[in-house]
């Protein structure tokens, strides 16, 4: 656990920088605004869903056994197919932002761990940037891809998430390169 005491500054500072960058990207850059669309019959859908408990839903839903039934297969063929996530009340932006910060700290901890056990003593900035950047990209840039594969998302969302990941990776790698112990 020596790596935590030696690398706590880049862990914390990179988390802060990524948090700020994430907030600024989502609040001020227009790149994420076109990812979501209004349903043409939004009010009808809202009325149908009223009273449905918060949770994740799949349309159509079926157990493994039901998914073999020809009637279910026909529903799947007809569509629409998809998933819906219903929240418990309105979106609380501040709470969601604060909940992401521990994730950024955890990414920083893993970046520190991988760098600590991969890099020689007193490495140069670019070597730290390279190793820590690869580790940071695994944390910021790869985890959401299976989610998109399985549950969908637009190609636009894919590229905007990738842009975010590259920015977060650069900030994390740069911070570690800057604050890494030099010997």
C-alpha angles and dihedrals in degrees: 000000000000088000090067094055092044097044104033092112097058090040093056098035094048089050090051093047093048090047091052093044091049091050093048094045093051096041103040111019116077095217097102097041096086095052097087129055136195116246111242089231098036097146092051091050091047091051092050092049096046110119093021109131118244113270146093118300135185124208114239097018123197139161117242088264094047091050089068093056113106091226090057092046089052090052089052091050093048095047158174094169125177151100132272128198115199118197128214098249131324122340110270102210096188093051092048091049091051091048091057094056096074088052090056089050091052091050088051091051092053091045089052092048094050092044094046094054096037105045127074120239113284098009124186121257095254093051090052090046090051098049097036091043091055090049092046092051090054088056100040102029113034110042097075096051097082088048090056092045093053103033103027137239135178123274085243090060090050092055095043092050088049090051090051091049092051091051092047091045092052092049093047095045092045092050093049091046091051098045100034113126109258098204 
